[in-house]
Amino acid sequence: MQNKFSSANKLLDSEGRLIEAGWADTALLEYEPRNIKLNRMNMREWDRYIIISASGEYALSMWLADKRSTGAVCACFYDIKNNKQYDCFHSAILPAARICMSNSIEKGSVVYKNLFCDYMYLITEGDRHLYCKYTNIYGCELEANLHLGYIKGDSMVAVAAPFNKDASEFCYNVKTTCMPVSGYVTVDSVRYEFNPETDYAVLDWGRGVWTAQDAKRFTCTGCGDVEGKKFGFNIGYGLGDMSNASENAVFVDGVCHKLGKVFFDIPFDDRNEKWTVRSDDKRFEVEIIPEYNCNSKHTLGLKTYSEKVMFGRMSGKAVLDNGDTVIIKDMPCFFEESKNKY
């Protein structure tokens, strides 16, 4: 049984333990990192944006992470059409690691700069300005200058889940989809445009205290125009004990429609074969045709982060809370299998 929060509350008690596990369709819970007393070096805070062009031919992932002992700023551009990946990853060790992330998904700005990269998230009412620039020391010259529209009141899916029994290790993860994107990315002087009428972004915002070695995490997300409406989805598992809540939901014109448990049928021996995903309540049943698979592995001090990424096209159906069925056909989507070790 999923526990839905109905009112605003604090995320943590005075000792830094998760007060209650559950979910909400907005970021109701107040995150206060000063309350965390145990395992502070395993604190993890990140903001990640994933943008796939409506054509499905290219995509961008931008993320900032503060892990107390280490920090990271990353931009990864995927030329899906030509099966190329440009991975610009910069890590910082104390004392330069602190990136000072915001405690709220709806406000705060982050600026990071050194000799080789320039990175900025600037959040104002109705707009998120993302900017980064990397020199060719990272293997390519990459610059992104993007504006993401944000409509206050649009639904999210916010999940609070513990990793251990006393809830001193936990994750608070918020996903929001269908943010229209305008701007450009240049990679080695080649320019790629994003159009706010057709291209949308997903935000993956997370705060928590991690276990020493967390299990594999699977997540799949995407958004686009379906049947004349803005349609987005997020499904996955692996971020803690999700017996009281899951991150599975679809979004139509800013409204969240919650799903049950989701099952991935992935052909691990050949990831280029067709995948299927279905929810236990039969409200989400899709097939995914992979178009591009790639791997990444990064080291942050004594910590490692590895991921397997797939971009593909999804077709199937989603049943909304009112019983209406949305038919999805060839919508670009993103899948990630990640594993961290501390």
C-alpha positions in Angstrom: 0.0 0.0 0.0 1.5 3.3 -1.0 1.4 6.1 1.6 0.5 9.5 0.1 1.4 12.6 2.1 -1.4 15.1 2.4 0.2 18.0 4.1 3.6 19.7 4.4 6.0 18.5 7.0 9.7 18.1 7.8 11.6 15.3 6.1 13.9 14.5 9.0 13.7 14.5 12.8 16.2 16.3 15.0 18.6 13.4 14.7 18.5 13.4 10.9 16.3 10.3 10.5 13.5 10.0 8.0 10.3 10.7 9.8 7.9 8.9 7.4 8.2 7.0 4.2 5.7 7.9 1.4 5.1 10.0 -1.7 3.4 13.2 -2.8 2.6 14.9 -6.1 4.5 18.0 -5.0 7.6 18.6 -3.0 5.8 18.8 0.4 8.6 17.8 2.6 11.2 20.2 4.0 14.8 19.0 3.7 17.2 20.3 6.3 20.7 18.9 6.0 21.9 20.5 9.2 19.8 17.9 11.1 21.9 15.0 9.8 24.2 13.7 12.5 25.2 10.2 11.3 27.1 9.2 8.2 27.5 12.8 7.0 30.3 11.8 4.6 27.7 9.6 2.8 25.4 12.5 2.2 24.5 12.9 -1.4 22.8 15.8 -3.1 22.2 16.1 -6.8 20.3 18.0 -9.6 20.2 16.3 -12.9 18.5 17.5 -16.1 17.8 15.1 -19.0 16.8 16.6 -22.4 16.0 14.5 -25.5 15.1 16.3 -28.8 11.7 15.5 -30.2 13.3 13.9 -33.2 15.2 11.5 -30.9 18.4 12.3 -32.7 20.3 13.9 -29.8 20.1 14.4 -26.1 21.9 16.2 -23.2 22.4 15.2 -19.6 23.6 17.9 -17.1 24.1 17.2 -13.4 25.7 18.6 -10.3 26.5 16.5 -7.3 27.8 17.3 -3.8 28.9 14.3 -1.8 30.6 16.2 1.0 34.1 14.6 0.5 33.8 15.0 -3.3 31.8 17.0 -5.8 31.1 16.6 -9.5 29.9 18.7 -12.4 29.0 16.8 -15.6 27.6 17.4 -19.0 27.1 14.5 -21.4 25.9 15.0 -25.0 24.6 12.0 -26.9 24.6 12.1 -30.7 22.1 9.3 -30.9 21.8 9.4 -34.7 25.5 8.8 -35.1 26.1 6.6 -32.0 28.5 9.1 -30.4 28.9 10.1 -26.7 30.7 13.3 -25.5 31.3 12.9 -21.7 32.6 16.0 -19.9 33.1 15.1 -16.3 34.9 17.2 -13.7 35.5 16.0 -10.1 36.6 18.0 -7.1 38.2 16.9 -3.9 38.0 18.8 -0.6 38.0 21.7 0.0 36.9 22.5 -3.5 34.3 19.8 -3.4 31.5 21.8 -1.8 29.1 22.9 -4.5 26.5 24.1 -2.0 23.3 22.7 -3.4 19.9 24.2 -2.6 17.6 22.6 0.0 14.6 23.2 -2.2 13.7 22.1 -5.7 11.9 25.4 -6.4 14.6 27.9 -5.5 18.3 28.4 -5.3 21.1 28.8 -7.7 24.5 27.1 -8.1 27.6 28.5 -9.7 30.9 26.5 -10.2 33.9 27.6 -12.1 37.5 26.7 -12.5 40.2 26.9 -15.3 38.6 24.2 -17.4 34.8 24.4 -16.9 32.1 26.9 -16.2 28.8 25.7 -14.8 25.6 27.5 -13.6 22.0 26.7 -12.6 20.0 29.9 -12.1 16.4 29.4 -10.9 13.9 32.3 -11.1 10.1 32.3 -11.2 9.0 30.4 -14.2 12.5 29.8 -15.6 15.5 27.6 -15.0 18.6 28.8 -16.8 21.3 26.1 -17.3 24.7 27.0 -18.6 28.0 25.1 -18.9 31.2 25.4 -20.9 34.0 22.8 -21.0 37.4 23.2 -22.7 38.9 20.4 -24.9 40.9 19.1 -21.9 37.8 16.8 -21.5 38.1 15.5 -25.0 35.8 18.0 -26.7 34.7 21.6 -26.5 31.2 21.7 -25.2 28.9 24.6 -24.4 25.2 24.5 -23.4 23.0 27.5 -22.9 19.4 26.6 -22.1 16.2 27.9 -20.6 13.6 25.6 -19.2 10.0 26.7 -18.6 8.5 25.8 -15.3 4.8 26.2 -14.5 4.1 26.5 -10.7 1.5 24.0 -9.7 2.4 21.3 -12.2 2.6 17.9 -10.5 5.8 16.1 -9.6 6.4 12.8 -8.0 8.3 13.1 -4.7 9.3 10.0 -2.8 10.9 9.6 0.6 12.3 6.1 1.3 14.7 4.7 3.9 17.7 2.5 3.1 18.0 1.0 6.6 15.7 0.1 9.5 16.4 3.2 11.7 16.0 5.5 8.6 19.3 7.2 9.2 20.1 6.4 5.6 17.5 7.6 3.2 16.7 9.2 -0.1 14.3 12.0 -0.9 13.9 12.0 -4.7 11.7 14.4 -6.8 11.0 14.0 -10.5 9.3 16.6 -12.7 8.8 16.3 -16.5 7.6 18.2 -19.5 9.6 21.4 -19.0 9.8 23.2 -22.4 13.4 23.8 -23.5 14.9 26.6 -25.6 18.5 27.2 -26.4 21.4 25.3 -27.9 24.3 23.0 -27.3 27.6 23.2 -29.3 30.0 20.3 -29.5 33.3 21.0 -31.3 31.6 23.9 -33.1 28.6 21.8 -34.2 25.4 23.5 -33.0 22.3 21.6 -31.8 19.0 23.5 -31.2 16.2 22.9 -28.8 12.7 24.2 -29.5 10.3 24.9 -26.6 7.3 24.0 -28.8 8.5 20.4 -29.2 11.4 19.7 -26.8 11.1 19.0 -23.1 13.3 18.3 -20.1 13.1 16.0 -17.1 14.5 17.1 -13.7 15.8 14.4 -11.3 16.4 16.1 -7.9 17.7 14.1 -5.0 18.9 14.5 -1.4 19.9 11.8 1.1 22.3 9.7 3.0 23.5 6.7 1.0 24.5 3.2 2.1 28.1 2.1 1.7 27.2 0.2 -1.5 23.7 0.6 -2.9 22.0 -1.9 -5.1 21.4 -1.4 -8.8 19.0 1.3 -9.7 16.8 1.2 -12.8 15.1 4.3 -14.1 13.3 5.1 -17.3 11.9 8.5 -18.3 10.8 10.7 -21.2 8.3 13.3 -22.3 6.8 14.7 -25.4 3.5 15.6 -27.2 1.0 12.7 -27.3 -2.5 13.1 -28.6 -2.1 16.9 -28.4 -1.2 16.9 -24.7 2.1 17.2 -22.8 2.9 13.6 -21.7 5.7 12.6 -19.4 6.5 9.5 -17.4 9.0 8.3 -14.8 9.4 4.6 -13.7 12.0 2.8 -11.8 13.2 1.2 -8.6 16.3 0.8 -6.4 16.3 4.1 -4.3 15.8 2.5 -0.9 12.8 0.5 0.5 9.9 1.4 -1.7 7.3 -0.7 0.1 5.5 2.6 1.1 5.9 4.5 -2.1 7.3 4.2 -5.6 8.6 6.8 -8.2 6.3 5.4 -10.9 4.0 7.9 -12.5 2.8 9.4 -15.7 2.0 13.1 -16.2 -0.5 14.6 -18.6 -0.8 18.4 -19.0 0.8 18.9 -15.6 -1.3 16.3 -13.6 0.3 13.3 -12.0 -1.3 9.8 -12.4 0.3 7.4 -9.9 1.2 3.8 -11.0 1.8 0.7 -9.0 4.9 -1.5 -9.0 6.7 -1.7 -12.4 8.5 -4.7 -14.0 11.3 -4.4 -16.6 11.8 -7.3 -19.0 15.3 -6.5 -20.4 17.2 -8.8 -22.7 20.5 -8.5 -20.9 22.3 -10.8 -23.3 21.5 -8.4 -26.2 20.4 -4.9 -25.1 19.6 -4.0 -28.7 16.5 -6.3 -28.7 13.0 -5.1 -27.8 12.4 -4.3 -24.1 9.0 -4.5 -22.3 7.8 -2.6 -19.3 4.6 -3.2 -17.4 3.0 -2.1 -14.1 1.3 -4.6 -11.8 -2.0 -2.7 -12.1 -1.8 -3.0 -15.9 -2.1 0.8 -16.3 1.3 1.1 -18.0 2.3 -1.4 -20.7 4.9 -0.4 -23.3 7.6 -1.8 -25.6 10.9 0.0 -26.1 13.0 -0.4 -29.2 16.6 0.6 -28.3 18.5 2.9 -30.7 21.7 3.6 -28.8 23.5 2.0 -25.9 26.5 3.3 -24.0 28.4 3.0 -20.7 30.1 5.4 -18.4 32.2 5.0 -15.2 33.5 7.8 -13.1 35.6 8.0 -9.9 35.1 10.5 -7.2 37.9 10.0 -4.7 37.3 6.6 -3.2 33.8 6.5 -4.7 32.8 5.0 -8.1 29.7 5.7 -10.2 28.9 3.5 -13.2 26.0 3.6 -15.5 24.6 1.9 -18.5 22.5 4.2 -20.7 20.0 3.4 -23.4 18.1 5.8 -25.7 15.1 4.3 -27.6 11.6 4.7 -28.7 8.6 3.7 -26.7 5.1 2.6 -27.8 2.2 1.3 -25.8 -0.5 2.6 -23.5 -1.0 4.4 -20.2 -4.3 4.4 -18.3 -5.0 7.6 -16.3 -6.8 7.9 -13.0 -10.1 8.7 -14.7 -9.9 5.5 -16.8 -8.9 7.3 -20.0 -6.2 5.5 -22.1 -3.3 7.4 -23.7 -1.8 5.6 -26.7 2.0 6.2 -27.0 3.8 5.7 -30.3 7.5 6.0 -31.0 8.2 8.5 -28.2 11.9 9.1 -27.5 12.9 7.8 -24.0 15.9 7.4 -21.7 16.8 4.4 -19.6 19.6 4.1 -17.0 21.0 1.3 -15.0 23.3 2.7 -12.3 25.4 1.4 -9.5 27.5 3.3 -6.9 30.2 2.0 -4.5 31.6 4.0 -1.6 
